Amino acid sequence: MTMRKATDVFSDWAKIGKDEGMEKGHYPSVSAMIELAMPHLKDGFTAIDIGCGNGWVVRLLSEMGASHSEGVDGASEMIAKAKHIDSEGKYSLAHLPGWKPEMKFDFIHTMEFLYYLSKPEIFLEEIVTDWIAEGGVFVAGVDHYLENEDSLSWPEHVGVHMTTYSIDQWKNHMINAGFTDVEIHQVAGSENFPGTLVMIGRAGDL
C-alpha cells in the first residue's frame, strides 16, 4: 500500500469540511489539555498550536487570555481555511520539522500531530531548543499509541505513516528531550477508548 503524506490527506479533509468534525471530536481532549496547562501559565501568555488545522485552538487560546496566539500547519487547505475564518490571525504554512518560529512561546500546544513524524523525539528536542520560552509549558495529545489497540490499524486505514510508541516511550522521549516536571495523563476516555494520551512538560533554565 502506498502511503500518502499526512499533509495531503488533511488538505483533502479541509476541502470536504472534515476539519469541523475533527474540531468537535478533539474538543474534550483539548479542553482537558489546556486545563492541565493553565495553572502554570502567566497572565498574558504567548502561545502557538502546532498542527493547528483550521485554527480553532489558536482562537480558543486568544479567548482564554493569550496576548499572542498563532498556529502552524503543513496542510495548505487547512491554513487557507484558518486565514479565511480569522483574517487577522497569524497562521504559517510550513512542513515540520525544519521550520522555526520567529519567537519563543510560554505555551506550546499540539494535538494529534507528533506521531505523523518519523522521529518525533528529535522534534521534541527542537521544541526545547528553539520554540519554548524559559519556564514555558508544552502539552501534547496523541490518540495513536501502543496501549490504544484500536488505533494500531490507523496507518493502514488512513494510508499515512504513523510512529507508534508506548506510554513509557513517550514519557522517556519527553524527559530525554530536556523537559522537566513531565506528567502523563489519559483524558476524555470512554468504555471503548482509553483516552487521549497527554504529555505535559516544562522548560527550565535553557
N, C-alpha and C positions, 0 to 999 in steps of 0.2 A: 504493500500500500504506500502510495506517495504521500509524504507529509507536506502540508501547506504551512506557510508562515502564519503564526498566530495573528499578526497584524492584518494580514489579508482577510482572514476569517472574520475578525472583528469589524473591519471596514464593511464587509458584506452584511454583517448583522446590523450595523448602523443604518444601512440603506433600507432595510426592511423593518426598522423600528424595534429590533430585538433588544436594543440598549435599554429601552424603557422597562422591559421585563427583567433585565439584569439588575437595574436600579432597585426595583421593587423586591426582587429576591435577595439582594445583598443588604438591604437596609437594616434588618435586625442585627446582623453581624457587625456592620459598620458602626451602628449606634453603640453597640457594646464595646467596640474597639476604642471609639472616641471617649466613651465614658471612663475606660481604664486609663486613658492618657490625660484627661483634663485636669486631675488634681496635681499633675506635675508641670502644668503649663502656666507661664506668667501671663498677666493681663496684656493684651495687645500682641499676642504671639504671632510669629510668621509661620506659614505652612505651605507644603506642597503635597499634592497627591500624585503618586507615580502609577501610571496606567489609569489615567483619570477618566477614560471613556468620554461620555458626553458632558463631563464636568460637574456632575451633581454633588460630589463630595466637596469639591472646591467651593461651590456656592454655599453648601451647608456649613463649612468651616468659617466662612465670612459671616454668616448669620450667628455663629456661636462665639464671635468676638475676635477673630483673627484680624490683625491690622493689615496683613498682606496674605493672600492665598492664591496659589497658581497650580496649574496642572501640566503634566507631560504625558504623551501617549504616542505610540508608534503607528497607530491606525489613522490614516488620513481622514477618512469619513467621520470617525469619532471626533477628531479635533475640529473638523468643519462644523459638525453639529454643536459642539460646545461653544464655538465662537458665534454661531447663529443664535443660540439661546442667550448667551451672555457676551454681547459685543464689547463690553468694557473690560472683560476679564482677560487674564494672561494665560494662554494655552499654547504650549510648544509642541510641535510635531518633531519627534526625534526617536531614533532607534537606540535602545539600551541593551547592554552597556555601551559606553563610548561618548555619551553626551554628559556635560556637566552644567549645572545651573549657574546663574550669574551671582548668586548669593548663597549663604548657608542659612538653614532654617531651624526654628525652635521645635517644629513638629513636622515629621515626615510620616505620611500615611500611604499604605498600599494594600489593595485588596485584590486577590486573585490575579497576581502578576508574576511573582517570583518564580514559580515553577515552570513558567514558559522559557526561562533562561536555561542554557545548557550547564552553566556553572553559577548558580545563584549565590553561592558562598563568596565568589570573587566580587560580585556586585555589592554584597553586604559590606565588604571591606572598603569599596569605593564610597559607599554612603558615609561610613565613619570618617573617611579621609576628606571627602570633597563636598558632602551635602549637608551634614548636620552641624549645627552650632554647638558650642560648648554648653553642656547642661541640657541639650535638646533631647527630645523623645522621638523614638522611632517605633511605629507599630505596623505589623504586617499580618494579614489574614490569608490563609490558604484553605481551600476545601479539598484539594487533591493532596493527600498524604497517605502513608502506608497503612495507618490504622483505620482509615475510611475506605473499607474494602469496595464499596460501590463505586468509588472514584477511580479505581485502578483500571477500569475499562475505558476511561475517558479518552486517552490518547488515540486509541483505535477508532472510537466512536466519532470524535470530533475531527480526527485526521491531522493533529498537530503534535509536536514534541512536548512532553511534559516530564520534568525531572521529579522523580518520586523519592522522597525522604521520609523517614520515620520522625515521630515527635522528638525523640532524643537527638537524632541527627540535626534537625533544625535548631534545637537549643544549643547544641555544640557549635554549630556554624555561627550563631549569633555571638556566642562567647568568644570564639576564635577570631571573629572579625574585629573585636575590640569593644563591643557594647558591655556596659555594666548594668547591674541590677536587672538581669534578664529574668523575665517571667514568661511562663507558658500557660495559656488558658484555652479552653474549648467552650465556645459560646454559641448561643442560638441553636442548640441541638434539639432533636426530637426523637421519637421512638425508632425511626429508621435512619437517623443521621446523627453521628457522634458529635457534630458541631464543627464550626469553623475553627481551625487551629490558629490561635493568635499568639504572636511573639511580640513582646514589648521589651525595649531596652533603652538605656540612656547613654549619652556621650559624656564622658568625664573630661579631664584635662587633656586636650588634644595637642 
